[in-house]
Amino acid sequence: MQTMRHTTFALTLAAVRALTTAPLHDVTPLIKSAPLSNKLNCDVFFKMDCAQPPGSFKLRGIGATVKEAVENGADGVVSSSGGNAGLATAHAARALGIACTVVLPTTTPDAVRRKLEKEYGAEVIVEGAVWDEANERAKQLAAEYERPLVHPFEGETTWKGHSTLVQEVDEQLAEIGKKMDAIVCCVGGGGLLAGVLRGVGTRDDCAIVAAETHGADSFAQSFKAGTPATIPITSIAKSLGAGTPSPIVLRDALSSKRVHPHVVSDAAAVRACVNFADERRVLVEPACGAALACVYGDDVPAVLQNRRCVVVEVCGGAVVGVEQLDAWARELLQC
């Protein structure tokens, strides 16, 4: 086990109250992709949540959950994460002036650990080979510290926060006279998908494609079985690395009749990351590449055919750098 010291950023009560009245996340751009629009013969847009301050969509929901903890009197929070959720929790905690402890599995890149400590002043503990093991330690620490555990993908407040991305997309498209009739997002534990489901609501004219990579496809396997399945994580898309999806999200997805799981290879996800970097000059990680592969790849989900307006949630790239993406490309794409 590795432990690093943490720093508490104290704010006045008035400052905390001011911060908790407004969302911590940013409204992110919605950008049309000309090449993909031509390829799919419809409007294809990127929802650029990779532009959120900590680098991923996670701040939408986790920011709301940390704010709720502060409103309930918490002086700190505990998180378990493979990277993005921990960064979002630490960002929110620092913004609100409370302490933050993040438990990371050993597979987490060193750059994420350094960022959590140096930029956000979080206490960082490295324990467990996979997220599930790190989460068990986080539960113990939350009880020991008497602080709330901020789960990376569970919780109604978190899901409601994630739903704001759909509200933003609807408003942004309405400004140009368009309406989304399909959205593509990646799915790991299911938090993002839960937000999308809540954002789409009861609309029956909007399909949801839930993308994963082989070796991290616990949701697709659970969806097919109709019950939560647990799998070993073998994919490089570590941000999708929840061995078992949220039972509540799975239930909601099955009952919605509009969710369509789609599984791609690690190579397809990495190739999509490269394609996206070439088109937008922005780096994203393979978890996000799973969603991008649905539109960049040769295996476009059938449900996206004959659509008018497709939105791809570009969820983030906080745990990827140029060298890492290049290494994946050389290994998987032989380039």
N, C-alpha and C positions, 0 to 999 in steps of 0.2 A: 504493500500500500504506500502511496506517495501523497503527502499532504503539503500544501503551500499556504502561507499566511494570507489573511484577507484583510481588507480595509473597509471601514464603514464610512460612507459619505453622509454627513449629517446636514439636514435641511431644517429650516424653521417650520413650525406647524403651518404657518400661512402659506409658505411655498409649497408644502406637500398638498394642502387643500387646493391650491391653484392648479397644480399638476394633475390631480385626480379628477378634475372636472372636464378634462379634454383627453382624447385618445393619445397614446404614446406613439402610435404608428403614423406613417405618412400616407397620403393619397399618392398612389404610384401611377406612372404613365401607362396608357393603353396604346400600343404601337402596331400599325398594320404591317404585315409582311407581304410585300409584293410577290416575291418568288413562290411563297407557299399559297398565296391566294390564286396565283396562276395554276399551280400544281393541283389544288383541290377544286378549282373552278368555283370558288366562293370567297367571301371575305374571311381572312384569317388574321387574328389579332394576338399579340403577346401582352399579357398582363404582367408588368415588370415588377413583381414583388421582390426580385433580387435586389432592387434599389432601396429596400427598407434599411434603416440605419445599421442593424446588426447583420444584414445580408440575406435575410429570408423572411417569408410570410409569417413565421412563428411569432413575431412581435405583435401581430394583430390580436391573437387570442391570449397569448401568454402575458402580454402587457396588461390586458384587461383583468386577468386573474391576479397578477401581482398588485395592481391597483386595488382590487377588492380586498386582498390580504391587508394592505396598509389601512384601508378604511375600517377594517375589523380590528385594528390595533397591533398588527404584526410589526416587529422591529427587524425582521429578516425572513428570508425564505430559503428553502432547500430544493435543488433540482437534480434530476438525473438525465443525462443526455449523451448522444453520440456527437454533439457539436452544436447544431443550430438552435435547439431548444434551450440549451445552457447559455448560449450567447444572448438569446432574446431575454431570458430570465435575468441575467446579469446586467444587461442594458437597462431593463425596466427598474431593477432594484437600485442601480446607481442613480437613475433619473429621479427616483422617489426618495433617495437618501437612506436606504436600509441595507442591511448586510445580506450577503448571498453566498451560499455554499453550493458548488456544482460537483456532482460525482460523475466521472467519466470512465467508460471502459478503456482497457489498454489499447484498443485499436484506434482511438482518437488521435488525429495528427498532432504533433508537438506544437504546431503553429496555433491551434485552437487553445491548447492549454496556456500558452504564453499570452495570447490575447485576453483570455479570461482573467488572468492574474494582473497583467500590466495595464491593460486599457480599462478594465472594469473593476479591478480591485477585489475580485471574488476569491473566496477560499476554494481551492481546487483539490479534489481527492480523486486519485486514479485507482480504481478497483474493479475487478471482474473482466473476463474475456469478452463478454457481450453486454448489451444494454440491460438485459433482464437482471444480470448479476449486479450491475451498478445500481439499478433501481432498488434492489433489496437493501443495499448499504444506505442509500438515500433515505429510505423509510426509517431505518434505525436512527440516523442522524436527526431527522425531523422530530422524532420522539425525544431524543436526547436533548436537542436544543430547544424543544417546545416551540417550534416554528412550523408553519404550513409547508407541505410538500407540493411543489408546482409540477404536476405531471406533464410530460412532454406532449401527450396527445389526448388525454381524457379530461372531461369536465365541461359542463354546460356553459359556463362563463367563457372558457377558452373557445368552444365551438361557436358561440355567438359572436365572439370577436373575429374569428376567421370568416364568418359569413359576410363581414363588411366588404370583402373583396368583390363579392357578387353584386352587392348594392352599388359599389363604385363603377363596376363594369356596366351595369344597366344605365346608370346616369351618364357615363361617358359616351356610350353608344347612342343614347337618346339624343344627345347634342348633335349628332350627325345623321339622325333619322334611321338608325339601325337597331336591331334587337337580336340578342344572342339566342341561337337555337341549339348550341352544343358547347360544352366546356370540357377541356381535357386537364386533368390534374394527376399528379402522382399520389400513391397511397402507401403508407408504411403502417403505422399503428391505426391510422384512420382519422386523425384530428382535422386535417385539411379537408378530407372528404366530408366529414360531419359538418364543417362550416359551409361547404358548397351545397350540401343537401338542404341546410337550413336557409341559405340564401336563395336558392331556386324555389324552395317552398313547394306549393302544390301545382306549379306550372307543369302541364303535361307536354309542352312543346319544346322542352330543353333536355337533350340527352347529356348524360355525364359519363365520360370515359375515365375509368380509374386505372392508371398505368403503374406497372411494377416491372422489375427485372426478375428473370429466372434466378432462383436462389434467395430471393427476398419476397416471394410472391405468396405470403401467408394469407393475404386478403383474397386473392383469386381462388386459392385452394379452399378457403373457408366458404367463399361465395358458392362455389360449385357443390360443396358438401352440405351447405345449408346450416352449418354449425362451426364455431371457432376451431381452427386447426393450428397446431403448433409445428413449425418447421425449423430445421437448422439454417442459419444464415450463411450462405456461401458466396453471395454476390459482392461485387466491389462497391455497390451502392449502399454503403453503410448507413446512410441517413434513412433508408427504408427498412433498417434492420430490427424491426419488432417481430419476434418469433411468432407472436399471436396478435391478431388485430383486436381492436376494441369490440367486445360482444354487442354493445349498444349500437355502435356505428354499423356493424355487420347487419344487425336486425333492421335498422332503418334503411340500409341500402337494399336489402332483400325486399322489403315491403314497398319501397318507392317505385319499383318496376321501371326505373329510368337509368339505373347504373349499369355500365357495361365494362367489366374487367378486361384488361388487355395486358399481356405479358410480353416483354421484349428481352432480347439477350443483352448481356453486359456490353458486347461489341456495338450493338445498335444504339444503346444509350450513350456510349462514348462518342460514336460517330455523330450523333445528334448534337452533343455538346460542341464538337468541332464545327459542325455546320452552323450552329447558332453563333459561335465565336466569330466565324467568318462573316456572317451576315450582320450581326449587331455589335461586334467588337466587345463582347461581354462574356466573362467566364461563368459557367454554372457547373454543378457537380452531377455525377451520373444519376442520382435520384431524380433530379430535375430532367436529366436527359431522357429518362423513361417516358415522360410526358411528351417531350419534344420529338422523340422517335416516332410517335404516333402520327406526326404530320411530315417530318423530314424523311422517314424511312419508306421502304417499299411496301411494308405490311401496314397500310393505313386501315384502321378499324372500319368495318363495313358501315357502322352506324354514322360515320362522318360523311358518307357519300350522300349527295343530293341535299346538302345543308346550304343555308344562306349565309350564316355568320358563326364561325367557330372561334372560340377564345381558348388559348393555351395559357394556363397559369404557370408562369416562370417563377417557381417557388423560391429558388435561391442558389447561392454558390459560395456560402461563407467558408466552407471547408475545402476549397480547391484553389490551386495556384497554377501558374503556367507550367512549372516543372512537373507537377503531379499529373495534369491533363496530358502533357506530352508523353509521360511514362506510360499512362494507360493506353494512349493511342498507339505507341510503338509495340506494346505487348499484345493488344487485342486487334488492332487494325493493320499491323505489320507495315507501318509507314514511318 
